[in-house]
Amino acid sequence: MSQTTPRRKLVAILAADVVGFSKKMGENEDRTLQNLKACRTITDESIVTYHGRVFGSAGDSVIAEFGSPVDAVVAAVEFQKNLRDRNNEVDPENQMQFRVGLNLGDVIVEGDNLYGDGVNVAARLEPLAEPGGICVSGKFHDEVRRKLDLGFVSAGPQEMKNIEEPVHTFMVEIGSSSKVLEAFTVPLPAETSPTPQAAPVQESAPPATEAKVPAIAVLPFTNMGGDPEQEYFADGISEDIITNLSLWRTFPVISRNSSFTYRGKSHNLKQVAQELGARYIVEGSVRKGGNRVRITAQLIDTDEDHHLWSEKWDRTLEDIFDVQDEVSEAIARRVAPSVTGHEQKRLTRKRPENLSAWEEYLQGLNCYYNVRKRSDYEDPGLTQARQHFEKATELDPSLSDAYAYLAIVGSSELVQRISKDQEKTLDAILDDGRKAETLNPENPLALLGITISYFFRGNHSAALDHALRAVQLNPSFALSFYWQGLVQVHLGEYQQGESSILKAFELSPADPDLMHFHGVLYFACLGQGRYEEALEAIDKALIRHPDVGHHLGFRAAVLGHLEQGSEAKAALERYLTLRPNLKTRDDYRRIFIPNSALADPIIEGLVKAGWEPEE
């Protein structure tokens, strides 16, 4: 008698669990069970409404299946929103939060139950979510990201018990739920109407601006010493506070590149907050004299035009790092009072052992971000940045950030065609990145140095692994998302790359290097055949820096794809003036990123623009 082959199907699995349920039961069983029943009414109603089926429930857990991953995530967003609303209306002891994991996978059907890795992965994803949050697998993310107005933040690959391969994970930004719930329609039951019609959800979430986790921006501290040469010192104080705050995962921190565009300018804080997408603004001043420094700082809630906190420190320079940590912690505790002890530990980072080295490092940052011209073949600002970072490592060989920035400078030397020996530069980038990582394995900048070396050598899989780890270490660091997106588009993962670079834009909306951000967006749109959007992106890049050679080539290529005739030809001629030795397709591949999925689409665009490469 032959055995029956197990029936399988592809489904979306939702796994949910109550946060701290055992502790609640220990405190008061009757109250906890009553609250669980009320919350289960909320969760189960959303699951049924969006065509799901609960097939497992033990204690405080819920396991449900959906035929559609879109249905599954909308159901999860809705009940998390409704649970949040309930918590706002009841006493603290009656509040209850759920974590949710969502996976798309193959399962074995046995009666009313489902088994297999599809279920197991969802259960492993659930504990990774924040309280009241949702964590999804990479498969699930890829299926829904283009179908709903939801934000996702990559949490990188995660090792999971009894799961052979690491699972790439994403956190759902619940703050965007209003748009999702307003746009999504719910079919009426068949018994109500023989022809199902869509009816909008009656209760919508609060506006996304209200639901988002509040962001914080640290404006450059004012130099009160009167000595223009000390500007870098005041900038460094702000820089380090941003770095420290960025290690707290509870809230997003606007990148220093965007915040520092307001340096030396009079400004309306409410307007600045709107432009940066932040609710909270930190501003302050630094007065340095001899061996003493006075730092003042204040935290403002711009929505309410209210000063939440202010303080002043008078210290010797030997205490400067303690002061910075005190400021960072005080601000973080105002914005995120529920930060756990684990996150507190993340705030602590390795400090330079040599104050002179630290000052050289700050001078290097100033040259890299404020002096550099970003032009082909010659850039004194970039040279000066390298000199300062090298001096910093000589004075303090333990300074991880200085080695990491040497790697970043090396990448700019390659892109700006300043490097005379590409292989030697790539070796140096890798060496500097590895030194930075050895000195501080938790430093996302160090991982980016290694990312850069692999990227320019065409090993995009290894580059992506390190970029994902950098994002995981500091999810408020725009540069990590930039490199993640750049690697993804050259791998041909255009949608994923677009998502990453849009996150970089969100974290650093006024970045001096937005030119490069727009360049990645160009690649993502070009790869997906969205040529009009690609043209818009590269034009925005060129507005800031109109003479960047490779961007001129990208513009000519997309105009070729758009069949713009004379405009495409004129753009091509301008580009070839800067690249007179570009004779063959292989010539272009040699000056482009090795093993890039974008090489052929760009070459084809140049040909359509009128380029006649030699065979």
C-alpha positions as CSV (number, residue, x, y, z in Angstrom):
1,M,0.0,0.0,0.0
2,S,1.6,3.3,-1.1
3,Q,2.0,6.2,1.2
4,T,0.0,9.4,0.5
5,T,2.2,12.3,-0.5
6,P,1.9,15.1,2.1
7,R,-0.1,18.1,0.7
8,R,1.9,21.3,0.6
9,K,1.0,24.9,-0.1
10,L,2.6,28.3,-0.1
11,V,1.1,30.6,2.6
12,A,1.8,33.7,4.6
13,I,2.2,32.8,8.3
14,L,1.6,35.2,11.2
15,A,3.0,34.5,14.6
16,A,2.2,36.7,17.6
17,D,3.0,36.7,21.3
18,V,2.4,38.9,24.3
19,V,5.4,40.8,25.6
20,G,6.2,39.9,29.2
21,F,3.2,37.5,29.6
22,S,4.8,35.2,32.3
23,K,5.6,38.2,34.4
24,K,2.0,39.5,34.1
25,M,0.7,36.1,35.1
26,G,2.9,36.1,38.1
27,E,1.6,39.5,39.2
28,N,-2.1,38.8,38.7
29,E,-3.5,35.8,36.8
30,D,-7.1,36.8,36.7
31,R,-6.4,40.3,35.4
32,T,-3.9,39.1,32.9
33,L,-6.3,36.5,31.4
34,Q,-9.1,39.1,31.2
35,N,-6.8,41.5,29.3
36,L,-5.6,38.7,27.1
37,K,-9.2,37.8,26.2
38,A,-9.9,41.5,25.3
39,C,-6.7,41.7,23.2
40,R,-7.4,38.4,21.4
41,T,-10.8,39.8,20.4
42,I,-8.9,42.6,18.6
43,T,-6.2,40.4,17.0
44,D,-8.7,37.7,15.9
45,E,-11.1,40.2,14.4
46,S,-8.4,41.7,12.2
47,I,-7.2,38.2,11.1
48,V,-10.7,37.1,10.1
49,T,-11.5,40.4,8.4
50,Y,-8.5,40.0,6.2
51,H,-9.2,36.4,5.3
52,G,-6.8,34.8,7.7
53,R,-7.3,31.6,9.8
54,V,-6.0,31.0,13.3
55,F,-4.7,27.4,13.4
56,G,-2.6,27.5,16.6
57,S,-3.1,29.2,19.9
58,A,-1.3,28.2,23.1
59,G,-1.4,30.5,26.1
60,D,-0.6,34.0,24.9
61,S,0.5,33.0,21.3
62,V,-1.4,33.2,18.0
63,I,-0.5,31.4,14.8
64,A,-2.5,32.2,11.7
65,E,-2.3,31.6,7.9
66,F,-3.2,33.9,5.1
67,G,-3.5,33.1,1.4
68,S,-2.0,36.6,0.7
69,P,1.0,38.2,2.3
70,V,-0.7,41.6,1.7
71,D,-3.7,40.5,3.7
72,A,-1.3,39.2,6.5
73,V,0.7,42.4,6.9
74,V,-2.4,44.7,6.7
75,A,-4.1,42.6,9.4
76,A,-1.0,42.8,11.6
77,V,-0.7,46.6,11.1
78,E,-4.4,47.1,11.9
79,F,-4.4,45.0,15.1
80,Q,-1.2,46.5,16.4
81,K,-2.7,50.0,15.8
82,N,-5.9,49.0,17.6
83,L,-4.0,47.4,20.5
84,R,-2.0,50.7,20.8
85,D,-5.3,52.6,20.9
86,R,-6.6,50.3,23.6
87,N,-3.4,50.7,25.7
88,N,-3.9,54.5,25.5
89,E,-7.3,54.1,27.1
90,V,-6.7,51.7,30.0
91,D,-4.5,51.8,33.1
92,P,-0.9,50.7,32.8
93,E,-1.5,47.4,34.6
94,N,-4.1,46.5,32.0
95,Q,-2.0,47.3,29.0
96,M,-0.7,44.6,26.7
97,Q,1.7,44.6,23.7
98,F,2.3,41.9,21.1
99,R,5.3,41.1,18.9
100,V,4.5,39.9,15.4
101,G,6.5,37.8,13.0
102,L,5.5,37.3,9.3
103,N,6.9,34.8,6.8
104,L,6.0,33.6,3.4
105,G,6.9,30.0,3.0
106,D,6.0,26.4,2.0
107,V,4.2,24.4,4.6
108,I,2.8,20.8,5.1
109,V,-0.9,20.6,5.6
110,E,-2.1,17.9,8.1
111,G,-5.8,18.3,9.0
112,D,-6.3,21.8,10.3
113,N,-2.6,22.2,11.2
114,L,0.4,23.5,9.3
115,Y,4.0,22.4,9.7
116,G,7.4,23.1,8.3
117,D,10.0,25.8,8.1
118,G,7.4,28.3,6.8
119,V,5.8,28.2,10.2
120,N,9.1,27.9,12.2
121,V,10.6,30.9,10.6
122,A,7.6,33.1,11.5
123,A,7.8,31.9,15.1
124,R,11.6,32.8,15.1
125,L,10.9,36.2,13.6
126,E,8.4,37.2,16.3
127,P,10.9,37.7,19.2
128,L,13.0,39.9,17.0
129,A,10.2,42.5,16.7
130,E,10.0,45.5,19.0
131,P,7.1,45.5,21.5
132,G,4.1,46.6,19.4
133,G,6.1,46.0,16.2
134,I,6.3,43.6,13.3
135,C,9.3,41.7,11.9
136,V,9.1,40.1,8.4
137,S,11.4,37.8,6.4
138,G,13.1,38.8,3.3
139,K,10.8,36.7,1.1
140,F,7.8,38.3,2.7
141,H,9.3,41.8,2.3
142,D,10.0,41.3,-1.4
143,E,6.4,40.2,-2.0
144,V,4.7,43.2,-0.4
145,R,7.0,46.1,-0.5
146,R,5.8,47.4,-3.9
147,K,2.1,46.8,-3.2
148,L,1.6,48.8,0.0
149,D,2.6,52.2,1.2
150,L,4.6,50.7,4.1
151,G,8.1,51.5,5.3
152,F,10.6,48.8,6.0
153,V,14.0,48.9,7.8
154,S,16.5,46.2,7.1
155,A,17.7,44.4,10.2
156,G,20.2,42.3,8.3
157,P,20.5,38.4,8.2
158,Q,19.7,36.6,11.4
159,E,20.8,33.1,12.5
160,M,17.7,31.1,13.7
161,K,17.5,27.9,15.7
162,N,17.0,24.8,13.5
163,I,17.0,26.9,10.4
164,E,19.9,26.1,8.1
165,E,20.5,29.4,6.4
166,P,20.4,32.9,8.0
167,V,17.1,34.8,7.3
168,H,17.2,38.3,6.1
169,T,14.9,40.4,8.3
170,F,13.0,43.7,8.0
171,M,11.1,45.8,10.6
172,V,7.8,47.3,9.5
173,E,7.5,51.0,10.2
174,I,4.1,51.1,11.9
175,G,4.1,54.8,11.6
176,S,3.1,54.6,7.9
177,S,0.0,52.5,8.8
178,S,-2.5,55.2,8.1
179,K,-1.9,55.2,4.4
180,V,-2.0,51.5,4.3
181,L,-5.3,51.1,6.1
182,E,-6.9,54.0,4.2
183,A,-5.9,52.7,0.9
184,F,-6.6,49.0,1.5
185,T,-10.2,47.9,0.9
186,V,-12.0,45.0,2.6
187,P,-14.4,42.9,0.5
188,L,-17.9,42.5,1.9
189,P,-18.9,39.0,2.9
190,A,-20.4,36.9,0.2
191,E,-23.7,36.6,2.0
192,T,-24.1,40.4,2.1
193,S,-23.7,40.8,-1.7
194,P,-23.5,38.2,-4.5
195,T,-21.0,40.4,-6.2
196,P,-18.3,41.3,-3.6
197,Q,-17.6,45.0,-3.5
198,A,-14.9,46.8,-1.7
199,A,-15.6,48.9,1.3
200,P,-13.0,51.1,2.9
201,V,-11.9,50.4,6.5
202,Q,-14.1,52.7,8.6
203,E,-11.6,53.5,11.3
204,S,-8.3,54.9,9.9
205,A,-5.0,55.3,11.8
206,P,-3.8,58.7,12.9
207,P,-1.8,60.6,10.3
208,A,1.6,59.1,9.6
209,T,3.3,62.2,10.9
210,E,1.8,61.6,14.3
211,A,2.4,57.9,14.3
212,K,6.0,57.9,13.3
213,V,8.7,57.4,15.9
214,P,9.9,61.0,16.5
215,A,13.3,61.8,15.0
216,I,16.0,64.0,16.6
217,A,18.4,66.4,14.9
218,V,21.5,67.8,16.5
219,L,22.4,71.1,15.0
220,P,26.1,72.1,14.9
221,F,27.1,73.7,18.2
222,T,28.0,77.4,18.1
223,N,31.7,78.3,18.6
224,M,31.6,81.0,21.2
225,G,35.4,81.3,21.5
226,G,35.8,83.9,18.8
227,D,38.6,81.9,17.1
228,P,37.6,80.7,13.6
229,E,40.3,78.0,13.9
230,Q,38.2,76.4,16.7
231,E,35.1,75.8,14.5
232,Y,36.3,72.3,14.0
233,F,36.3,71.7,17.8
234,A,32.6,72.8,18.2
235,D,31.7,70.7,15.1
236,G,33.4,67.8,16.8
237,I,31.3,68.0,19.9
238,S,28.1,68.0,17.8
239,E,29.5,65.1,15.7
240,D,30.2,62.9,18.7
241,I,26.8,63.6,20.2
242,I,25.2,62.5,16.9
243,T,27.3,59.4,16.8
244,N,26.5,58.5,20.4
245,L,22.8,59.1,19.9
246,S,22.7,57.1,16.7
247,L,23.6,54.0,18.7
248,W,20.2,54.2,20.5
249,R,17.8,52.1,18.3
250,T,14.7,53.5,19.9
251,F,14.4,56.6,17.7
252,P,15.9,57.8,14.3
253,V,18.7,60.4,14.4
254,I,19.1,62.8,11.4
255,S,22.6,62.4,9.9
256,R,25.3,65.0,10.6
257,N,25.6,65.8,6.9
258,S,22.0,67.2,6.9
259,S,22.2,68.8,10.3
260,F,25.5,70.5,9.5
261,T,24.0,72.4,6.5
262,Y,22.6,74.8,9.1
263,R,26.1,75.7,10.5
264,G,26.6,79.4,10.9
265,K,23.1,80.3,9.8
266,S,20.3,82.0,11.6
267,H,17.3,79.7,11.6
268,N,13.8,79.2,12.8
269,L,13.8,75.9,14.7
270,K,10.3,74.9,13.7
271,Q,11.2,75.4,10.1
272,V,14.5,73.5,10.5
273,A,12.6,70.6,12.1
274,Q,10.1,70.5,9.2
275,E,12.9,70.5,6.6
276,L,14.8,67.7,8.3
277,G,11.8,65.6,9.3
278,A,12.5,65.8,13.0
279,R,10.4,66.6,16.0
280,Y,13.2,67.2,18.5
281,I,16.1,69.6,18.0
282,V,19.3,69.7,20.1
283,E,21.3,72.9,19.9
284,G,24.1,74.3,22.0
285,S,27.4,76.2,22.2
286,V,31.0,75.5,23.0
287,R,33.5,77.9,24.5
288,K,37.1,76.7,24.6
289,G,39.8,78.6,26.5
290,G,43.1,77.2,27.5
291,N,42.6,73.9,29.1
292,R,38.9,74.4,29.9
293,V,35.8,74.1,27.9
294,R,32.2,75.2,28.6
295,I,29.4,73.3,26.8
296,T,25.7,74.3,26.9
297,A,23.0,72.2,25.3
298,Q,19.2,72.3,25.2
299,L,16.5,70.0,23.8
300,I,13.5,71.5,22.1
301,D,10.2,69.9,21.2
302,T,9.5,71.9,18.0
303,D,5.9,70.6,17.7
304,E,5.0,72.2,21.0
305,D,7.7,75.0,20.9
306,H,8.7,73.8,24.3
307,H,12.2,73.6,25.9
308,L,12.3,70.2,27.5
309,W,15.7,70.4,29.0
310,S,18.9,72.5,29.2
311,E,22.2,72.1,31.0
312,K,25.7,73.5,31.2
313,W,29.1,71.9,31.8
314,D,32.3,73.5,32.8
315,R,35.1,71.0,32.5
316,T,38.8,70.6,31.8
317,L,39.6,69.1,28.4
318,E,40.6,65.9,30.0
319,D,36.9,65.3,30.8
320,I,35.5,66.1,27.3
321,F,34.5,62.6,26.5
322,D,32.6,62.2,29.8
323,V,30.8,65.4,29.0
324,Q,29.8,64.2,25.6
325,D,28.4,61.0,27.0
326,E,26.5,62.8,29.7
327,V,24.8,65.1,27.1
328,S,24.0,62.1,24.8
329,E,22.5,60.1,27.6
330,A,20.5,63.0,29.0
331,I,18.9,63.8,25.6
332,A,18.2,60.1,24.8
333,R,16.5,59.6,28.1
334,R,14.2,62.6,27.4
335,V,13.3,61.3,24.0
336,A,13.1,57.6,24.8
337,P,12.5,57.1,28.5
338,S,11.9,53.4,28.0
339,V,15.4,52.6,26.7
340,T,16.6,49.4,28.2
341,G,19.9,48.6,29.9
342,H,21.1,46.8,26.8
343,E,20.7,49.8,24.7
344,Q,22.4,51.8,27.4
345,K,25.5,49.7,26.9
346,R,25.4,50.4,23.1
347,L,25.9,54.1,23.8
348,T,29.4,53.4,25.2
349,R,32.0,53.4,22.5
350,K,35.7,53.4,22.4
351,R,37.3,56.8,23.0
352,P,40.5,58.2,21.6
353,E,43.4,57.9,24.0
354,N,45.1,60.9,22.5
355,L,43.4,64.3,22.4
356,S,45.7,65.7,19.7
357,A,44.8,62.7,17.5
358,W,41.1,63.4,18.1
359,E,41.6,67.0,16.9
360,E,43.4,65.8,13.8
361,Y,40.4,63.5,13.1
362,L,38.0,66.4,13.5
363,Q,40.1,68.5,11.1
364,G,39.9,65.6,8.6
365,L,36.1,65.5,8.8
366,N,36.0,69.2,8.2
367,C,38.1,68.9,5.0
368,Y,36.2,65.9,3.8
369,Y,32.7,67.4,4.2
370,N,33.3,71.1,3.9
371,V,36.4,71.7,1.8
372,R,36.3,68.9,-0.7
373,K,35.3,69.9,-4.3
374,R,34.1,66.5,-5.5
375,S,35.6,67.1,-8.9
376,D,37.5,64.8,-11.2
377,Y,41.2,64.4,-11.1
378,E,42.1,67.2,-8.6
379,D,40.7,68.0,-5.1
380,P,43.0,69.6,-2.5
381,G,40.3,69.2,0.1
382,L,40.4,65.5,-0.3
383,T,44.2,65.5,-0.1
384,Q,44.0,67.5,3.2
385,A,41.4,65.2,4.6
386,R,43.8,62.2,4.0
387,Q,46.7,64.1,5.6
388,H,44.7,64.8,8.8
389,F,43.3,61.2,9.1
390,E,46.8,59.8,8.6
391,K,48.2,62.1,11.2
392,A,45.5,61.1,13.6
393,T,46.4,57.4,13.2
394,E,50.1,58.2,13.8
395,L,49.3,60.0,17.0
396,D,46.8,57.4,18.2
397,P,47.0,54.0,16.4
398,S,43.9,52.8,18.3
399,L,41.6,55.4,16.7
400,S,39.1,53.2,14.7
401,D,37.1,56.0,13.1
402,A,40.3,57.6,11.6
403,Y,41.2,54.3,9.8
404,A,37.6,54.0,8.6
405,Y,37.6,57.4,7.1
406,L,40.9,56.7,5.4
407,A,39.0,53.9,3.6
408,I,36.2,56.3,2.7
409,V,38.7,58.9,1.4
410,G,40.2,56.1,-0.8
411,S,36.8,55.4,-2.3
412,S,36.4,59.1,-3.2
413,E,39.9,59.1,-4.8
414,L,38.8,56.2,-7.0
415,V,35.4,57.8,-8.0
416,Q,37.0,61.2,-8.6
417,R,39.7,59.5,-10.7
418,I,42.4,61.0,-8.4
419,S,44.0,57.6,-7.7
420,K,47.0,56.8,-10.0
421,D,47.2,53.1,-9.0
422,Q,43.7,51.6,-8.5
423,E,45.0,48.2,-7.2
424,K,47.2,49.9,-4.6
425,T,44.3,52.1,-3.5
426,L,42.0,49.1,-3.2
427,D,44.6,47.3,-1.1
428,A,44.9,50.3,1.2
429,I,41.1,50.6,1.5
430,L,40.8,47.0,2.6
431,D,43.7,47.4,5.0
432,D,42.3,50.5,6.6
433,G,38.8,49.0,6.9
434,R,40.2,45.8,8.5
435,K,42.3,47.9,11.0
436,A,39.2,49.9,11.9
437,E,37.2,46.7,12.5
438,T,39.9,45.0,14.5
439,L,40.1,48.1,16.8
440,N,36.3,48.3,17.1
441,P,34.2,45.4,15.7
442,E,31.0,47.3,16.6
443,N,32.0,50.3,14.4
444,P,29.7,50.6,11.3
445,L,32.2,52.9,9.7
446,A,34.8,50.1,9.8
447,L,32.4,47.7,8.1
448,L,31.8,50.3,5.3
449,G,35.5,50.4,4.7
450,I,35.5,46.7,4.0
451,T,32.3,47.0,2.0
452,I,34.0,49.6,-0.3
453,S,37.0,47.3,-0.9
454,Y,34.9,44.4,-2.0
455,F,32.6,46.6,-4.0
456,F,35.2,48.1,-6.2
457,R,36.7,44.7,-6.8
458,G,33.3,43.4,-8.0
459,N,32.7,41.0,-5.1
460,H,29.2,42.4,-4.5
461,S,27.9,39.6,-2.3
462,A,30.6,40.1,0.3
463,A,30.2,43.8,0.0
464,L,26.5,43.5,0.7
465,D,27.0,41.3,3.7
466,H,29.2,43.9,5.4
467,A,26.9,46.8,4.4
468,L,23.9,44.9,6.0
469,R,25.9,44.4,9.2
470,A,26.7,48.1,9.2
471,V,23.0,49.0,9.0
472,Q,22.3,46.5,11.7
473,L,24.9,48.1,14.0
474,N,23.5,51.6,13.5
475,P,20.1,51.9,11.8
476,S,20.3,55.7,12.0
477,F,23.4,56.0,9.9
478,A,22.5,57.2,6.4
479,L,25.9,56.3,4.9
480,S,25.3,52.6,5.7
481,F,22.0,52.7,3.8
482,Y,23.7,54.5,1.0
483,W,26.3,51.8,0.6
484,Q,23.7,49.0,1.0
485,G,21.6,50.5,-1.7
486,L,24.6,51.1,-4.0
487,V,25.7,47.5,-3.8
488,Q,22.2,46.2,-4.2
489,V,21.6,48.0,-7.5
490,H,24.9,46.8,-9.0
491,L,23.9,43.3,-8.0
492,G,20.7,43.8,-10.0
493,E,18.5,44.0,-6.8
494,Y,16.9,47.3,-8.0
495,Q,13.9,47.3,-5.9
496,Q,15.8,46.5,-2.7
497,G,18.4,49.2,-3.6
498,E,15.7,51.7,-4.1
499,S,14.2,51.0,-0.7
500,S,17.7,51.4,0.9
501,I,18.5,54.7,-0.8
502,L,15.1,56.1,0.1
503,K,15.9,55.3,3.7
504,A,19.2,57.2,3.4
505,F,17.3,60.2,2.0
506,E,15.0,60.0,5.0
507,L,17.8,59.9,7.5
508,S,19.9,62.7,5.8
509,P,17.5,64.8,3.7
510,A,20.0,67.7,3.4
511,D,23.2,65.7,3.0
512,P,26.0,67.5,1.1
513,D,26.6,64.2,-0.7
514,L,23.0,64.0,-2.0
515,M,24.6,64.0,-5.4
516,H,25.6,60.4,-4.7
517,F,22.2,59.5,-3.2
518,H,20.5,60.7,-6.4
519,G,23.1,58.6,-8.3
520,V,21.9,55.4,-6.6
521,L,18.3,56.3,-7.2
522,Y,19.2,56.8,-10.9
523,F,20.6,53.3,-11.0
524,A,17.5,51.8,-9.3
525,C,15.1,53.5,-11.7
526,L,17.3,52.7,-14.8
527,G,17.5,49.1,-13.9
528,Q,13.7,48.9,-13.6
529,G,13.2,50.7,-16.9
530,R,11.7,53.8,-15.3
531,Y,13.7,56.2,-17.5
532,E,11.9,59.4,-16.8
533,E,12.5,59.0,-13.1
534,A,16.1,58.0,-13.7
535,L,16.6,61.2,-15.7
536,E,15.0,63.3,-12.9
537,A,17.4,61.7,-10.4
538,I,20.6,62.3,-12.4
539,D,19.6,65.9,-13.2
540,K,19.2,66.5,-9.5
541,A,22.7,65.1,-8.9
542,L,24.2,67.4,-11.6
543,I,22.5,70.5,-10.3
544,R,24.7,70.3,-7.3
545,H,27.9,69.3,-9.1
546,P,27.4,69.9,-12.9
547,D,30.9,68.7,-14.0
548,V,31.1,65.2,-12.5
549,G,32.2,63.1,-15.5
550,H,30.5,59.7,-14.8
551,H,27.2,61.5,-14.0
552,L,27.3,63.2,-17.4
553,G,27.7,59.7,-18.9
554,F,24.7,58.4,-16.9
555,R,22.6,61.3,-18.2
556,A,23.6,60.7,-21.8
557,A,22.7,57.0,-21.4
558,V,19.2,57.6,-20.0
559,L,18.5,60.2,-22.7
560,G,19.5,57.6,-25.2
561,H,16.9,55.1,-23.7
562,L,14.3,57.9,-23.9
563,E,15.2,58.4,-27.6
564,Q,15.7,62.2,-27.0
565,G,17.7,62.6,-30.2
566,S,19.6,65.8,-30.3
567,E,19.6,66.3,-26.5
568,A,21.0,62.8,-26.1
569,K,23.6,63.4,-28.7
570,A,24.7,66.7,-27.1
571,A,24.9,65.1,-23.7
572,L,27.0,62.3,-25.2
573,E,29.4,64.7,-26.8
574,R,29.9,66.6,-23.5
575,Y,30.6,63.3,-21.8
576,L,33.1,62.0,-24.4
577,T,35.0,65.3,-24.2
578,L,35.9,64.3,-20.7
579,R,36.5,60.6,-21.7
580,P,38.4,60.9,-25.0
581,N,39.9,57.4,-24.6
582,L,36.5,55.7,-24.4
583,K,36.6,53.7,-27.6
584,T,35.1,50.3,-27.0
585,R,32.5,48.6,-24.8
586,D,35.3,47.0,-22.8
587,D,36.8,50.4,-22.2
588,Y,33.6,51.4,-20.5
589,R,33.5,48.2,-18.4
590,R,37.1,48.9,-17.3
591,I,36.2,52.3,-15.9
592,F,32.9,51.2,-14.4
593,I,32.2,49.0,-11.4
594,P,33.4,45.4,-12.1
595,N,30.6,42.7,-12.5
596,S,27.9,45.3,-12.4
597,A,24.4,44.4,-13.6
598,L,24.1,48.0,-14.8
599,A,27.1,48.1,-17.2
600,D,25.1,46.7,-20.3
601,P,22.0,49.0,-19.8
602,I,24.2,52.0,-19.5
603,I,26.3,51.0,-22.6
604,E,23.2,50.3,-24.5
605,G,21.9,53.8,-23.6
606,L,25.1,55.4,-24.8
607,V,24.8,53.6,-28.1
608,K,21.2,54.8,-28.5
609,A,22.5,58.3,-27.8
610,G,24.8,58.0,-30.7
611,W,28.0,56.4,-29.4
612,E,29.7,54.2,-32.0
613,P,32.0,51.9,-30.0
614,E,34.7,50.1,-31.9
615,E,34.3,46.4,-32.2
